[in-house]
Amino acid sequence: MTRVIFLGPPGAGKGTQAKTLANDCNIPHISTGDILRQALTDQTPLGAKAQSFMDKGELVPDQLVEEMVQERLSLTDTNSGWILDGFPRTVNQAVFLEELLHKLNQHGEKVVNLEVPDEIVIARLLERGRKDDTEEVIRRRLEVYRSETAPLIDFYHSRHQLLCVNGNQSLEEVSAELKKVIAS
Ligand code: AMP
């Protein structure tokens, strides 16, 4: 059973690694960013509420994202495991997730922190060229990461759940290290 939460700054390569791992393990890759972007495209009520936050590089309010994740983790395809990418992003969300997993009787989740130096992260984000990857928005997303999301490293470390992977290597090297760390 593989249940993995991915942490790491924007641009650390979480999406790519999470997708590959989910594929290899044949389990769903659950990216809150992807779900939100789909909601924007489909112009759903959720998309309408999330848009202004996403455009500025701010976090969408906890409650909106938490409801979304609760719904997604309650689908039956998560019985065989999952990879969470982009959630939790705040300590509130992490506490919510802990309680949710308990309620859903899903245990043994591992938390991986993909470590990448700042200057590499910025270069990678500028290269990616997504609609919300302008320099100003990137700068804001990094600030938000530092103030809201980086505290999760301590949160999971103190729970003895944190595993670290060096994200500043080739895709293949990161994948290999990731597999090793998860299997240990
Ligand atoms: P990502 O694709 O993970 O970089 O997410 C893109 C954007 O979606 C972020 O900049 C946030 O505005 C929003 N978002 C994604 N996940 C979350 C989350 N867990 N909490 C709040 N906002 C989120």
Residues whose N, C-alpha, C, O or C-beta is under 5 A from the ligand:
A	BS01	AMP	T32 G33 D34 L36 F53 M54 G57 E58 L59 V60 V65 G86 F87 P88 R89
